[in-house]
Amino acid sequence: MYPEKRKEGRSVFARQPQGTLQVLARGRTHRVIEVMDVSPMGIRLKVVTRLDVGENLLIRYVGNGVDLKLNGTVIWNSDHAASPGSEDDPSTCIVGIQLASPSLLQAFWHNKD
């Protein structure tokens, strides 16, 4: 679909975050449906709203007394409609986000073995 651009290893998590994960862009809050994977400099998310390539945003995680905010930029997106045969909601979008600083999100979940 899209060539992999991240050089560092990615973590896929055994469970989704216990807290709230949101994307703040264009003055709106967008709900994150699923964290697909995370690397120190990037994250792949399924969100309820299409986010455009080049869009600057803020990823916010709130949970367990933590309020973590990370700046990032959408480097690719995929309309769900581009995935024929999928049973997911067609209004969802998968986005690849390049983070402006190393991600601490990996500290909040356990890796799949």
Secondary structure, DSSP 8 states (H G I E B T S, - for coil): -------S--B-BSS--SSEEEEEETTEEEEEEEEEEEETTEEEEEESS---TT-EEEEEEEETTEEEEEEEEEEEEEEGGGSTT--S-TT-EEEEEEESS---GGGGS-B--
